[in-house]
Amino acid sequence: MFNKDEIRKIIWKQLEKDVSLGEHASGSGHLSHVDCKINNISEPEKVSEGWEITYRYTVYTTTEFTIYPDNPPWETEYERTIVINKKGEFVKSRNLSNLSSMLDPVQPIDSSVDDKNSIKIDEELVQRVVDLKTGEDITGGYITQRLKELEILANEIIQQAARTVEVDPESNGEIYESTYWEIHEKLGSGSIGPATAVASGLMAEKKEELAKLLGINRNDRI
């Protein structure tokens, strides 16, 4: 039987195969960013091939045309049932259901975080955050504030992982994996609402910082 962290890692690995995550460019040159979030995981059920797990997840697609809140990212929720063997390896899929979808897909921005005090955003491709009461464009301030909050959150997660490994050095590999996916979930989809793609640079930086702090060899990194 698998614990909750092991099950989440198994599902994330399967999602990375099923969903084309990250930045994309269409034939017309339009940019988009795809991310996903696990919403719910059922208790594993014993079957003849191993264990059957049903989970729900939402796929987020943002584009250069995304304007928040009037034209938010495209969200599609799915439910899938998979069977894994005793080693946690994928055996087969029972079903894949589309539970809900927004009608009008929109598509993301190409942006990056250079350092803690600088945010580079292509003004032609930026997703906007507008104050509904005043109509004022508050994108820059909103993103800056959210990045600061996410950096503090990531630092706390990493520090907790370091404290755990300090007590039990043999657990560094296991703690690295669980903490990696925690950072991915909390700094990934929806973390900055309309400008989730902006957090991708910070997320990558924190994952690398985590690996270095826990002494994870490059070949063993996710």
GROMACS elastic network, one bead per residue, 0.5 to 0.9 nm:
[ bonds ]
;  ai    aj funct       b0    kb
    1    44     6  0.84616   500
    1    51     6  0.84064   500
    1    86     6  0.77891   500
    2     5     6  0.81338   500
    2     6     6  0.59145   500
    2     7     6  0.62768   500
    2    44     6  0.85027   500
    2    86     6  0.88798   500
    2    88     6  0.80911   500
    3     6     6  0.53825   500
    3     7     6  0.63173   500
    3     8     6  0.88358   500
    4     7     6  0.51351   500
    4     8     6  0.62390   500
    4     9     6  0.87077   500
    5     8     6  0.51762   500
    5     9     6  0.62773   500
    5    10     6  0.86884   500
    5   178     6  0.63946   500
    6     9     6  0.51736   500
    6    10     6  0.62441   500
    6    11     6  0.87259   500
    6    88     6  0.83789   500
    6   178     6  0.80962   500
    7    10     6  0.50607   500
    7    11     6  0.62257   500
    7    12     6  0.86126   500
    7    41     6  0.85771   500
    7    44     6  0.87904   500
    7    53     6  0.87139   500
    7    88     6  0.81462   500
    8    11     6  0.51064   500
    8    12     6  0.60706   500
    8    13     6  0.85917   500
    8    38     6  0.85321   500
    8    41     6  0.81729   500
    8   178     6  0.86340   500
    8   181     6  0.83748   500
    9    12     6  0.50756   500
    9    13     6  0.61790   500
    9    14     6  0.86247   500
    9   177     6  0.78047   500
    9   178     6  0.73524   500
    9   181     6  0.72682   500
   10    13     6  0.52882   500
   10    14     6  0.63843   500
   10    15     6  0.87590   500
   10    84     6  0.88431   500
   10    88     6  0.67320   500
   10    89     6  0.77567   500
   10    90     6  0.83290   500
   11    14     6  0.50195   500
   11    15     6  0.60844   500
   11    16     6  0.86376   500
   11    38     6  0.85995   500
   11    55     6  0.82461   500
   12    16     6  0.61902   500
   12    17     6  0.87401   500
   12    38     6  0.82836   500
   12   181     6  0.79989   500
   13    16     6  0.52296   500
   13    17     6  0.66846   500
   13    18     6  0.89272   500
   14    17     6  0.51777   500
   14    18     6  0.62284   500
   14    19     6  0.85762   500
   14    90     6  0.77630   500
   15    19     6  0.56333   500
   15    20     6  0.86647   500
   15    21     6  0.88265   500
   15    36     6  0.82978   500
   16    19     6  0.55689   500
   16    20     6  0.69397   500
   16    21     6  0.68297   500
   17    20     6  0.73295   500
   17    21     6  0.89771   500
   18    21     6  0.89717   500
   19    34     6  0.82445   500
   19    35     6  0.82456   500
   19    36     6  0.81288   500
   19    59     6  0.80287   500
   20    23     6  0.89021   500
   20    24     6  0.87950   500
   20    34     6  0.69767   500
   20    35     6  0.82820   500
   21    24     6  0.85071   500
   21    33     6  0.73312   500
   21    35     6  0.53532   500
   21    36     6  0.76594   500
   22    32     6  0.82192   500
   22    33     6  0.53138   500
   22    34     6  0.51148   500
   22    35     6  0.63433   500
   22   197     6  0.85485   500
   22   200     6  0.88499   500
   23    31     6  0.71882   500
   23    32     6  0.58075   500
   23    34     6  0.65683   500
   23   108     6  0.78009   500
   23   109     6  0.84359   500
   23   110     6  0.76687   500
   23   197     6  0.84062   500
   24    30     6  0.82522   500
   24    31     6  0.57198   500
   24    32     6  0.51302   500
   24    33     6  0.60493   500
   24    34     6  0.78280   500
   24   108     6  0.84390   500
   25    28     6  0.78542   500
   25    29     6  0.56027   500
   25    30     6  0.55050   500
   25    32     6  0.63012   500
   25    33     6  0.88122   500
   26    29     6  0.51475   500
   26    30     6  0.53420   500
   26    31     6  0.65924   500
   26    32     6  0.80613   500
   27    30     6  0.74647   500
   30    63     6  0.76940   500
   30    64     6  0.70807   500
   30   107     6  0.77183   500
   30   108     6  0.84174   500
   31    62     6  0.87187   500
   31    63     6  0.59187   500
   31    64     6  0.61076   500
   31   107     6  0.65775   500
   31   108     6  0.55241   500
   31   109     6  0.60786   500
   31   110     6  0.69403   500
   31   125     6  0.83371   500
   32    61     6  0.67370   500
   32    62     6  0.56578   500
   32    64     6  0.67323   500
   32   106     6  0.82741   500
   32   109     6  0.61958   500
   32   110     6  0.79242   500
   33    60     6  0.80108   500
   33    61     6  0.57041   500
   33    62     6  0.54387   500
   33    63     6  0.64440   500
   33   107     6  0.69843   500
   33   109     6  0.69265   500
   33   110     6  0.81967   500
   33   196     6  0.85790   500
   33   197     6  0.65525   500
   34    59     6  0.69690   500
   34    60     6  0.56147   500
   34    62     6  0.67423   500
   34   107     6  0.87934   500
   34   108     6  0.79529   500
   34   189     6  0.84479   500
   34   197     6  0.86642   500
   35    58     6  0.84695   500
   35    59     6  0.58538   500
   35    60     6  0.52471   500
   35    61     6  0.67347   500
   35    62     6  0.88135   500
   35   188     6  0.70473   500
   35   189     6  0.54301   500
   35   190     6  0.86410   500
   35   196     6  0.87093   500
   35   197     6  0.88029   500
   36    57     6  0.68012   500
   36    58     6  0.54238   500
   36    60     6  0.56936   500
   36    61     6  0.86872   500
   36   185     6  0.84890   500
   36   188     6  0.78368   500
   36   189     6  0.57008   500
   36   190     6  0.87499   500
   37    56     6  0.88070   500
   37    57     6  0.55282   500
   37    58     6  0.53660   500
   37    59     6  0.67081   500
   37    60     6  0.81420   500
   37   185     6  0.66472   500
   37   188     6  0.79830   500
   37   189     6  0.60787   500
   37   190     6  0.83933   500
   38    41     6  0.77506   500
   38    55     6  0.75782   500
   38    56     6  0.61998   500
   38    58     6  0.66063   500
   38   185     6  0.81746   500
   39    55     6  0.75239   500
   39    56     6  0.53742   500
   39    57     6  0.50289   500
   39    58     6  0.70039   500
   39    77     6  0.88896   500
   40    54     6  0.84681   500
   40    55     6  0.55011   500
   40    56     6  0.51546   500
   40    57     6  0.70302   500
   41    44     6  0.85594   500
   41    53     6  0.73492   500
   41    54     6  0.61096   500
   41    56     6  0.65699   500
   41    57     6  0.89738   500
   42    45     6  0.86834   500
   42    53     6  0.62514   500
   42    54     6  0.54118   500
   42    55     6  0.60480   500
   42    56     6  0.88154   500
   43    52     6  0.86662   500
   43    53     6  0.67589   500
   43    54     6  0.78332   500
   44    51     6  0.59076   500
   44    52     6  0.54610   500
   44    54     6  0.75878   500
   45    50     6  0.85262   500
   45    51     6  0.54594   500
   45    52     6  0.50302   500
   45    53     6  0.65901   500
   46    49     6  0.82493   500
   46    50     6  0.60423   500
   46    52     6  0.62788   500
   47    50     6  0.53046   500
   47    51     6  0.54982   500
   47    52     6  0.64122   500
   47    83     6  0.82105   500
   48    51     6  0.78873   500
   49    52     6  0.85168   500
   49    83     6  0.71865   500
   49    84     6  0.73868   500
   49    85     6  0.62060   500
   49    86     6  0.85350   500
   49    91     6  0.77238   500
   50    83     6  0.66647   500
   50    84     6  0.57091   500
   50    86     6  0.57426   500
   50    87     6  0.89820   500
   50    88     6  0.87587   500
   50    91     6  0.85225   500
   51    82     6  0.82865   500
   51    83     6  0.54850   500
   51    84     6  0.53351   500
   51    85     6  0.62781   500
   51    86     6  0.74590   500
   51    88     6  0.85935   500
   52    81     6  0.68308   500
   52    82     6  0.57142   500
   52    84     6  0.65057   500
   52    85     6  0.89504   500
   52    94     6  0.86274   500
   53    80     6  0.82255   500
   53    81     6  0.55096   500
   53    82     6  0.54783   500
   53    83     6  0.63197   500
   53    84     6  0.79018   500
   54    79     6  0.70491   500
   54    80     6  0.55850   500
   54    82     6  0.64908   500
   54    83     6  0.88850   500
   55    78     6  0.83182   500
   55    79     6  0.56538   500
   55    80     6  0.55518   500
   55    81     6  0.64515   500
   55    82     6  0.85709   500
   56    77     6  0.70230   500
   56    78     6  0.55444   500
   56    80     6  0.64149   500
   56    81     6  0.89253   500
   56    99     6  0.88788   500
   57    76     6  0.83747   500
   57    77     6  0.56400   500
   57    78     6  0.54533   500
   57    79     6  0.65354   500
   57    80     6  0.83909   500
   58    75     6  0.64378   500
   58    76     6  0.54424   500
   58    78     6  0.62099   500
   58    79     6  0.89060   500
   59    74     6  0.80651   500
   59    75     6  0.56781   500
   59    76     6  0.52675   500
   59    77     6  0.63327   500
   59    78     6  0.79614   500
   59   189     6  0.83948   500
   60    73     6  0.63665   500
   60    74     6  0.57142   500
   60    76     6  0.67494   500
   60    77     6  0.89040   500
   60   189     6  0.68600   500
   60   190     6  0.80148   500
   61    73     6  0.55773   500
   61    74     6  0.50282   500
   61    75     6  0.65003   500
   61    76     6  0.86214   500
   61   105     6  0.74695   500
   61   106     6  0.67707   500
   61   107     6  0.59504   500
   61   108     6  0.69822   500
   62    65     6  0.79363   500
   62    66     6  0.61353   500
   62    72     6  0.76700   500
   62    74     6  0.63466   500
   62    75     6  0.88555   500
   62   105     6  0.81940   500
   62   106     6  0.57057   500
   62   109     6  0.73769   500
   62   127     6  0.86526   500
   62   194     6  0.76325   500
   62   195     6  0.81209   500
   62   196     6  0.81717   500
   62   197     6  0.81454   500
   63    66     6  0.53359   500
   63    73     6  0.73827   500
   63    74     6  0.88890   500
   63   105     6  0.87044   500
   63   106     6  0.53454   500
   63   109     6  0.56901   500
   63   125     6  0.82082   500
   63   126     6  0.88916   500
   63   127     6  0.78275   500
   64    67     6  0.84119   500
   64   106     6  0.78286   500
   64   107     6  0.54859   500
   64   110     6  0.81327   500
   64   124     6  0.80066   500
   64   126     6  0.62090   500
   64   127     6  0.63690   500
   65    71     6  0.78822   500
   65   106     6  0.61350   500
   65   107     6  0.58426   500
   65   108     6  0.72432   500
   65   109     6  0.84803   500
   65   125     6  0.73650   500
   65   126     6  0.81186   500
   65   127     6  0.69789   500
   66    69     6  0.87135   500
   66    70     6  0.83802   500
   66    71     6  0.54748   500
   66    72     6  0.57665   500
   66    73     6  0.62056   500
   66    74     6  0.89188   500
   66   106     6  0.57814   500
   66   107     6  0.61975   500
   66   108     6  0.68808   500
   66   109     6  0.85513   500
   66   125     6  0.89524   500
   66   126     6  0.80856   500
   66   127     6  0.53118   500
   66   128     6  0.73495   500
   66   194     6  0.73268   500
   66   195     6  0.88742   500
   67    70     6  0.58795   500
   67    72     6  0.59816   500
   67    73     6  0.82642   500
   67   126     6  0.84979   500
   67   127     6  0.52554   500
   67   129     6  0.68776   500
   67   130     6  0.83404   500
   67   194     6  0.73378   500
   68    71     6  0.55059   500
   68    72     6  0.50680   500
   68    73     6  0.80721   500
   68   127     6  0.69752   500
   68   128     6  0.57143   500
   68   129     6  0.52141   500
   68   130     6  0.67358   500
   68   193     6  0.83471   500
   68   194     6  0.57697   500
   68   195     6  0.88895   500
   69    72     6  0.54945   500
   69   128     6  0.83711   500
   69   129     6  0.69929   500
   69   130     6  0.72490   500
   69   132     6  0.84363   500
   69   194     6  0.78554   500
   70   130     6  0.89910   500
   71    74     6  0.86744   500
   71   104     6  0.86139   500
   71   106     6  0.73657   500
   72    75     6  0.87426   500
   72   105     6  0.89406   500
   72   106     6  0.73901   500
   72   193     6  0.86943   500
   72   194     6  0.65770   500
   73   102     6  0.88252   500
   73   105     6  0.72629   500
   73   106     6  0.58561   500
   73   107     6  0.71514   500
   73   108     6  0.83207   500
   73   193     6  0.85784   500
   73   194     6  0.67477   500
   74   101     6  0.76296   500
   74   102     6  0.58830   500
   74   103     6  0.80375   500
   74   104     6  0.69567   500
   74   106     6  0.56674   500
   74   107     6  0.76819   500
   75   100     6  0.81260   500
   75   101     6  0.59358   500
   75   102     6  0.58975   500
   75   105     6  0.81240   500
   76    98     6  0.73739   500
   76    99     6  0.75567   500
   76   100     6  0.56561   500
   76   102     6  0.66057   500
   77    97     6  0.85902   500
   77    98     6  0.61667   500
   77    99     6  0.53729   500
   77   100     6  0.52217   500
   77   101     6  0.64526   500
   78    96     6  0.69114   500
   78    97     6  0.55067   500
   78    99     6  0.52863   500
   78   100     6  0.72623   500
   79    95     6  0.80036   500
   79    96     6  0.57839   500
   79    97     6  0.50971   500
   79    98     6  0.65945   500
   79    99     6  0.67369   500
   80    93     6  0.75735   500
   80    94     6  0.74303   500
   80    95     6  0.56011   500
   80    97     6  0.63118   500
   80    98     6  0.89260   500
   81    92     6  0.88458   500
   81    93     6  0.59137   500
   81    94     6  0.51828   500
   81    95     6  0.55033   500
   81    96     6  0.67835   500
   82    90     6  0.72859   500
   82    91     6  0.74838   500
   82    92     6  0.58385   500
   82    94     6  0.56170   500
   82    95     6  0.74904   500
   83    89     6  0.84864   500
   83    90     6  0.62298   500
   83    91     6  0.54111   500
   83    92     6  0.53790   500
   83    93     6  0.61811   500
   83    94     6  0.73204   500
   84    87     6  0.76387   500
   84    88     6  0.53698   500
   84    89     6  0.51732   500
   84    91     6  0.51093   500
   84    92     6  0.72833   500
   85    88     6  0.53165   500
   85    89     6  0.54563   500
   85    90     6  0.66967   500
   85    91     6  0.63852   500
   86    89     6  0.74090   500
   87    90     6  0.89890   500
   88    91     6  0.89761   500
   90    93     6  0.82511   500
   93    96     6  0.77216   500
   98   101     6  0.75735   500
  101   104     6  0.88707   500
  102   105     6  0.69419   500
  108   125     6  0.78586   500
  108   126     6  0.82207   500
  108   127     6  0.76301   500
  108   195     6  0.80952   500
  108   196     6  0.87036   500
  108   197     6  0.70359   500
  109   121     6  0.83337   500
  109   122     6  0.80108   500
  109   125     6  0.55204   500
  109   126     6  0.59143   500
  109   127     6  0.69240   500
  109   195     6  0.78067   500
  109   197     6  0.65633   500
  109   198     6  0.79449   500
  110   121     6  0.74476   500
  110   122     6  0.72355   500
  110   125     6  0.71723   500
  110   126     6  0.80677   500
  110   197     6  0.72340   500
  110   198     6  0.78560   500
  111   119     6  0.81528   500
  111   120     6  0.62882   500
  111   121     6  0.51042   500
  111   122     6  0.67611   500
  111   125     6  0.87298   500
  111   126     6  0.82238   500
  111   197     6  0.68509   500
  111   198     6  0.55710   500
  111   199     6  0.88336   500
  111   200     6  0.85884   500
  111   201     6  0.83282   500
  112   119     6  0.67154   500
  112   120     6  0.59843   500
  112   121     6  0.70141   500
  112   197     6  0.80108   500
  112   198     6  0.57247   500
  112   199     6  0.76433   500
  112   200     6  0.72453   500
  112   201     6  0.54580   500
  112   202     6  0.82227   500
  113   116     6  0.73895   500
  113   117     6  0.87010   500
  113   118     6  0.66367   500
  113   119     6  0.50547   500
  113   120     6  0.63809   500
  113   121     6  0.86791   500
  113   198     6  0.69140   500
  113   199     6  0.75537   500
  113   200     6  0.81875   500
  113   201     6  0.54316   500
  113   202     6  0.64966   500
  114   117     6  0.80283   500
  114   118     6  0.58420   500
  114   119     6  0.61753   500
  114   120     6  0.69494   500
  114   201     6  0.80254   500
  115   118     6  0.53356   500
  115   119     6  0.72914   500
  115   202     6  0.88652   500
  116   119     6  0.79890   500
  116   147     6  0.85799   500
  116   148     6  0.80698   500
  116   151     6  0.89519   500
  116   202     6  0.89483   500
  117   144     6  0.84484   500
  118   144     6  0.87217   500
  119   140     6  0.85872   500
  119   143     6  0.87235   500
  119   144     6  0.76356   500
  119   198     6  0.84775   500
  121   124     6  0.86461   500
  121   125     6  0.77665   500
  121   126     6  0.64627   500
  121   198     6  0.82839   500
  122   125     6  0.54543   500
  122   126     6  0.60256   500
  123   126     6  0.52818   500
  123   127     6  0.87943   500
  126   139     6  0.87366   500
  126   195     6  0.81367   500
  127   139     6  0.77670   500
  127   194     6  0.63814   500
  127   195     6  0.61386   500
  128   137     6  0.68811   500
  128   138     6  0.76907   500
  128   139     6  0.54525   500
  128   140     6  0.87430   500
  128   194     6  0.73468   500
  128   195     6  0.80291   500
  129   136     6  0.85243   500
  129   137     6  0.59770   500
  129   138     6  0.55970   500
  129   140     6  0.83955   500
  129   142     6  0.75229   500
  129   143     6  0.89069   500
  129   194     6  0.71683   500
  129   195     6  0.86036   500
  130   133     6  0.87253   500
  130   134     6  0.81870   500
  130   135     6  0.57725   500
  130   136     6  0.55690   500
  130   138     6  0.57085   500
  130   139     6  0.69645   500
  131   134     6  0.55879   500
  131   135     6  0.50844   500
  131   136     6  0.52985   500
  131   137     6  0.64969   500
  131   138     6  0.65862   500
  132   135     6  0.54319   500
  132   136     6  0.77919   500
  133   136     6  0.81616   500
  134   137     6  0.88544   500
  137   140     6  0.82126   500
  138   141     6  0.57555   500
  138   142     6  0.60582   500
  138   143     6  0.86659   500
  139   142     6  0.52313   500
  139   143     6  0.61295   500
  139   144     6  0.85718   500
  139   195     6  0.88128   500
  140   143     6  0.53965   500
  140   144     6  0.61694   500
  140   145     6  0.86544   500
  141   144     6  0.51777   500
  141   145     6  0.61361   500
  141   146     6  0.85985   500
  142   145     6  0.53169   500
  142   146     6  0.62126   500
  142   147     6  0.86386   500
  142   192     6  0.85514   500
  143   146     6  0.51490   500
  143   147     6  0.60654   500
  143   148     6  0.86294   500
  143   192     6  0.68768   500
  143   195     6  0.73273   500
  143   198     6  0.78958   500
  143   199     6  0.88704   500
  144   147     6  0.52364   500
  144   148     6  0.63635   500
  144   149     6  0.88151   500
  145   148     6  0.52118   500
  145   149     6  0.63659   500
  145   150     6  0.87156   500
  146   149     6  0.50457   500
  146   150     6  0.60682   500
  146   151     6  0.85267   500
  146   191     6  0.80361   500
  146   192     6  0.62449   500
  146   199     6  0.88831   500
  147   150     6  0.50227   500
  147   151     6  0.60365   500
  147   152     6  0.86228   500
  147   192     6  0.77733   500
  147   198     6  0.84779   500
  147   199     6  0.68567   500
  147   202     6  0.78372   500
  148   151     6  0.51747   500
  148   152     6  0.63840   500
  148   153     6  0.87358   500
  149   152     6  0.52494   500
  149   153     6  0.62891   500
  149   154     6  0.87198   500
  150   154     6  0.60473   500
  150   155     6  0.85049   500
  150   186     6  0.81043   500
  150   187     6  0.65792   500
  150   191     6  0.78974   500
  150   192     6  0.88104   500
  150   199     6  0.83190   500
  150   202     6  0.83859   500
  150   203     6  0.88840   500
  151   154     6  0.50870   500
  151   155     6  0.60960   500
  151   156     6  0.86359   500
  151   187     6  0.87900   500
  151   202     6  0.73732   500
  151   203     6  0.86563   500
  151   206     6  0.82245   500
  152   155     6  0.51532   500
  152   156     6  0.63140   500
  152   157     6  0.87729   500
  153   156     6  0.52264   500
  153   157     6  0.63592   500
  153   158     6  0.87732   500
  153   183     6  0.88783   500
  153   186     6  0.84411   500
  153   187     6  0.87663   500
  154   157     6  0.50762   500
  154   158     6  0.61752   500
  154   159     6  0.85690   500
  154   183     6  0.64557   500
  154   186     6  0.82045   500
  154   187     6  0.77933   500
  154   203     6  0.82296   500
  154   206     6  0.67756   500
  155   158     6  0.51143   500
  155   159     6  0.60388   500
  155   160     6  0.85485   500
  155   206     6  0.78320   500
  156   159     6  0.51211   500
  156   160     6  0.61623   500
  156   161     6  0.86582   500
  157   160     6  0.52419   500
  157   161     6  0.63673   500
  157   162     6  0.88095   500
  157   179     6  0.71846   500
  157   182     6  0.80406   500
  157   183     6  0.74792   500
  158   161     6  0.50557   500
  158   162     6  0.62466   500
  158   163     6  0.87278   500
  158   179     6  0.72872   500
  158   183     6  0.86056   500
  158   206     6  0.80973   500
  158   207     6  0.88918   500
  158   209     6  0.82646   500
  158   210     6  0.60217   500
  158   213     6  0.84960   500
  159   162     6  0.50133   500
  159   163     6  0.62327   500
  159   164     6  0.86669   500
  159   210     6  0.88790   500
  160   163     6  0.51328   500
  160   164     6  0.62781   500
  160   165     6  0.87454   500
  161   164     6  0.51393   500
  161   165     6  0.62695   500
  161   166     6  0.86006   500
  161   172     6  0.84655   500
  161   175     6  0.63811   500
  161   176     6  0.75066   500
  161   179     6  0.67831   500
  161   210     6  0.83291   500
  161   214     6  0.82566   500
  162   165     6  0.51819   500
  162   166     6  0.60765   500
  162   167     6  0.88035   500
  162   172     6  0.85381   500
  162   175     6  0.87091   500
  162   210     6  0.84624   500
  162   213     6  0.72882   500
  162   214     6  0.67139   500
  163   166     6  0.50624   500
  163   167     6  0.65579   500
  163   168     6  0.87835   500
  164   167     6  0.53976   500
  164   168     6  0.63054   500
  164   169     6  0.80638   500
  164   171     6  0.81426   500
  164   172     6  0.83738   500
  164   175     6  0.77881   500
  165   170     6  0.73575   500
  165   171     6  0.60452   500
  165   172     6  0.54688   500
  165   175     6  0.72118   500
  165   214     6  0.75327   500
  166   169     6  0.56269   500
  166   172     6  0.87587   500
  168   171     6  0.57034   500
  168   172     6  0.76485   500
  169   172     6  0.57357   500
  170   173     6  0.75883   500
  170   174     6  0.86521   500
  171   174     6  0.53765   500
  171   175     6  0.59634   500
  171   176     6  0.83941   500
  172   175     6  0.51032   500
  172   176     6  0.58467   500
  172   177     6  0.86496   500
  172   214     6  0.62075   500
  172   215     6  0.79654   500
  172   216     6  0.78417   500
  173   176     6  0.50888   500
  173   177     6  0.64213   500
  173   178     6  0.88845   500
  173   214     6  0.81728   500
  173   216     6  0.72043   500
  173   220     6  0.85504   500
  174   177     6  0.53614   500
  174   178     6  0.64218   500
  174   179     6  0.85779   500
  175   178     6  0.52961   500
  175   179     6  0.58853   500
  175   180     6  0.82747   500
  175   214     6  0.87038   500
  176   179     6  0.52578   500
  176   180     6  0.58631   500
  176   181     6  0.87038   500
  176   210     6  0.72413   500
  176   211     6  0.68188   500
  176   214     6  0.70667   500
  176   216     6  0.77994   500
  176   221     6  0.86092   500
  177   180     6  0.50939   500
  177   181     6  0.64616   500
  177   182     6  0.86926   500
  177   221     6  0.84998   500
  177   222     6  0.76276   500
  178   181     6  0.54395   500
  178   182     6  0.62664   500
  178   183     6  0.88248   500
  179   183     6  0.61809   500
  179   184     6  0.85027   500
  179   207     6  0.86545   500
  179   210     6  0.81245   500
  180   183     6  0.53066   500
  180   184     6  0.62462   500
  180   185     6  0.88043   500
  180   206     6  0.88411   500
  180   207     6  0.60943   500
  180   210     6  0.75790   500
  180   211     6  0.84905   500
  180   222     6  0.81109   500
  181   185     6  0.61028   500
  181   186     6  0.85619   500
  182   185     6  0.52144   500
  182   186     6  0.61540   500
  182   187     6  0.84139   500
  183   186     6  0.52588   500
  183   187     6  0.57558   500
  183   188     6  0.76736   500
  183   203     6  0.69375   500
  183   206     6  0.77275   500
  183   207     6  0.71667   500
  184   187     6  0.55505   500
  184   188     6  0.53043   500
  184   189     6  0.83832   500
  184   203     6  0.68041   500
  184   204     6  0.87028   500
  184   207     6  0.81816   500
  185   188     6  0.51954   500
  185   189     6  0.68761   500
  185   191     6  0.85411   500
  186   189     6  0.76337   500
  186   190     6  0.84969   500
  186   191     6  0.64771   500
  187   190     6  0.79828   500
  187   191     6  0.53621   500
  187   192     6  0.81602   500
  187   196     6  0.83033   500
  187   199     6  0.64961   500
  187   200     6  0.75800   500
  187   202     6  0.79991   500
  187   203     6  0.58692   500
  188   191     6  0.56811   500
  188   192     6  0.83820   500
  188   196     6  0.67411   500
  188   197     6  0.80867   500
  188   199     6  0.69713   500
  188   200     6  0.69150   500
  188   203     6  0.72563   500
  189   192     6  0.79559   500
  189   193     6  0.79846   500
  189   196     6  0.61179   500
  189   197     6  0.83392   500
  190   194     6  0.73748   500
  190   195     6  0.80364   500
  190   196     6  0.56643   500
  191   194     6  0.87550   500
  191   195     6  0.82126   500
  191   196     6  0.58148   500
  191   199     6  0.74438   500
  192   195     6  0.52774   500
  192   197     6  0.81077   500
  192   198     6  0.76928   500
  192   199     6  0.70173   500
  193   196     6  0.57294   500
  194   197     6  0.84768   500
  195   198     6  0.56189   500
  195   199     6  0.76060   500
  196   199     6  0.56002   500
  196   200     6  0.72700   500
  197   200     6  0.53527   500
  197   201     6  0.81435   500
  198   201     6  0.67181   500
  198   202     6  0.79920   500
  199   202     6  0.52851   500
  199   203     6  0.60780   500
  199   204     6  0.86812   500
  200   203     6  0.50225   500
  200   204     6  0.61750   500
  200   205     6  0.85885   500
  201   204     6  0.52451   500
  201   205     6  0.62091   500
  201   206     6  0.87203   500
  202   205     6  0.50369   500
  202   206     6  0.61858   500
  202   207     6  0.86273   500
  203   206     6  0.52394   500
  203   207     6  0.62171   500
  203   208     6  0.86917   500
  204   207     6  0.51572   500
  204   208     6  0.62676   500
  204   209     6  0.86190   500
  205   208     6  0.52342   500
  205   209     6  0.61779   500
  205   210     6  0.86682   500
  206   210     6  0.60424   500
  206   211     6  0.86292   500
  207   210     6  0.50873   500
  207   211     6  0.63622   500
  207   212     6  0.87982   500
  208   211     6  0.51703   500
  208   212     6  0.62978   500
  208   213     6  0.86115   500
  208   221     6  0.89021   500
  209   212     6  0.52573   500
  209   213     6  0.60839   500
  209   214     6  0.86359   500
  210   213     6  0.51989   500
  210   214     6  0.62160   500
  210   215     6  0.85289   500
  210   216     6  0.85557   500
  211   214     6  0.53430   500
  211   215     6  0.60547   500
  211   216     6  0.50747   500
  211   217     6  0.77536   500
  211   218     6  0.82539   500
  211   221     6  0.70785   500
  212   215     6  0.50338   500
  212   216     6  0.61282   500
  212   217     6  0.81004   500
  212   218     6  0.89635   500
  213   216     6  0.78309   500
  216   219     6  0.82877   500
  216   220     6  0.63816   500
  216   221     6  0.65044   500
  217   220     6  0.52756   500
  217   221     6  0.65303   500
  218   221     6  0.53049   500
  218   222     6  0.86958   500
  219   222     6  0.84126   500
